[in-house]
Structures are given as C-alpha cells and as structure tokens.
Amino acid sequence: MLDIQAVHDPPERAFGDGGGIVLVAQTGTGCLLGSTALAERGVTAEAVGAIAARDLVEALASGAAVHHW
C-alpha cells in the first residue's frame, strides 16, 4: 500500500521558504522505519527525494529494527 500525504503550511505557520521530505515504510512485522531529507538551494526536488529514498532503502536492507542514529 502506498499512502501519500502532502503538507503545505500556510505562510503564517511556515518559517522560510525551504522544503523537505519524510518517508516511512512499514515492514512485514509492523516495524516502522523512516528517513528524511531537507531541500537546499540549487538541489532539485527529485534529488532531495532520491536522498531520502536511498536512506530508507539502506535502513530496510540492514534488517535492523532501529534507526542508525
């Protein structure tokens, strides 16, 4: 299942004009693993998404049930 939730904070709640992405995957045993990436000037949204996706794939491939930090 794929559940996508886009969040756009209104100007009175937002700070600056940056962006980011949060990814969460649920394993077959119910464990939740996540990854994040922040947008930077000059970095495309696709690249930011790829960074978060790479980190999530690494977490899933590790077989660990906890975050690496």
C-alpha beads as a LAMMPS data file, in Angstrom:
LAMMPS data file: protein, C-alpha beads

69 atoms
68 bonds

1 atom types
1 bond types

-500.0 500.0 xlo xhi
-500.0 500.0 ylo yhi
-500.0 500.0 zlo zhi

Masses

1 110.0

Atoms # bond

1 1 1 0.000 0.000 0.000
2 1 1 1.222 3.494 -0.785
3 1 1 -0.106 6.380 1.314
4 1 1 0.997 9.845 0.190
5 1 1 0.250 12.879 2.331
6 1 1 1.366 16.270 1.059
7 1 1 1.609 19.035 3.655
8 1 1 1.815 22.712 2.811
9 1 1 1.981 25.025 5.800
10 1 1 0.248 28.400 5.430
11 1 1 2.557 31.436 5.397
12 1 1 1.670 32.403 8.977
13 1 1 2.859 28.991 10.177
14 1 1 5.816 28.408 7.856
15 1 1 9.347 29.572 8.563
16 1 1 11.402 30.473 5.494
17 1 1 10.846 29.061 2.040
18 1 1 12.572 25.685 2.359
19 1 1 11.199 22.221 1.949
20 1 1 11.798 18.636 2.814
21 1 1 10.506 15.111 2.600
22 1 1 9.693 12.435 5.167
23 1 1 9.402 8.791 4.091
24 1 1 8.084 5.968 6.264
25 1 1 7.995 2.259 5.443
26 1 1 6.262 -0.457 7.437
27 1 1 7.898 -3.874 7.448
28 1 1 6.032 -7.159 7.324
29 1 1 6.359 -7.388 11.105
30 1 1 4.873 -3.915 11.655
31 1 1 8.146 -2.098 12.359
32 1 1 8.177 1.492 11.073
33 1 1 11.386 2.824 9.540
34 1 1 11.763 6.351 8.242
35 1 1 14.099 8.736 6.512
36 1 1 14.169 12.459 5.802
37 1 1 15.923 14.935 3.553
38 1 1 15.886 18.723 3.513
39 1 1 15.784 20.837 0.392
40 1 1 18.701 23.134 -0.313
41 1 1 19.090 25.953 -2.789
42 1 1 20.267 24.540 -6.106
43 1 1 19.225 20.947 -5.340
44 1 1 16.249 19.654 -7.316
45 1 1 13.198 18.196 -5.600
46 1 1 13.965 14.916 -7.373
47 1 1 17.451 14.827 -5.845
48 1 1 16.064 15.532 -2.363
49 1 1 13.577 12.679 -2.811
50 1 1 16.335 10.376 -4.066
51 1 1 18.442 11.080 -0.956
52 1 1 15.552 10.208 1.368
53 1 1 14.707 7.120 -0.693
54 1 1 18.323 5.901 -0.649
55 1 1 18.490 6.270 3.122
56 1 1 15.216 4.384 3.560
57 1 1 16.332 1.555 1.269
58 1 1 19.575 1.267 3.271
59 1 1 17.594 1.096 6.527
60 1 1 15.323 -1.600 5.128
61 1 1 18.247 -3.588 3.711
62 1 1 20.089 -3.506 7.038
63 1 1 17.494 -5.722 8.692
64 1 1 17.765 -3.605 11.849
65 1 1 14.678 -2.650 13.797
66 1 1 16.076 0.685 14.992
67 1 1 17.307 3.860 13.354
68 1 1 21.061 4.045 12.679
69 1 1 21.485 7.281 14.698

Bonds

1 1 1 2
2 1 2 3
3 1 3 4
4 1 4 5
5 1 5 6
6 1 6 7
7 1 7 8
8 1 8 9
9 1 9 10
10 1 10 11
11 1 11 12
12 1 12 13
13 1 13 14
14 1 14 15
15 1 15 16
16 1 16 17
17 1 17 18
18 1 18 19
19 1 19 20
20 1 20 21
21 1 21 22
22 1 22 23
23 1 23 24
24 1 24 25
25 1 25 26
26 1 26 27
27 1 27 28
28 1 28 29
29 1 29 30
30 1 30 31
31 1 31 32
32 1 32 33
33 1 33 34
34 1 34 35
35 1 35 36
36 1 36 37
37 1 37 38
38 1 38 39
39 1 39 40
40 1 40 41
41 1 41 42
42 1 42 43
43 1 43 44
44 1 44 45
45 1 45 46
46 1 46 47
47 1 47 48
48 1 48 49
49 1 49 50
50 1 50 51
51 1 51 52
52 1 52 53
53 1 53 54
54 1 54 55
55 1 55 56
56 1 56 57
57 1 57 58
58 1 58 59
59 1 59 60
60 1 60 61
61 1 61 62
62 1 62 63
63 1 63 64
64 1 64 65
65 1 65 66
66 1 66 67
67 1 67 68
68 1 68 69
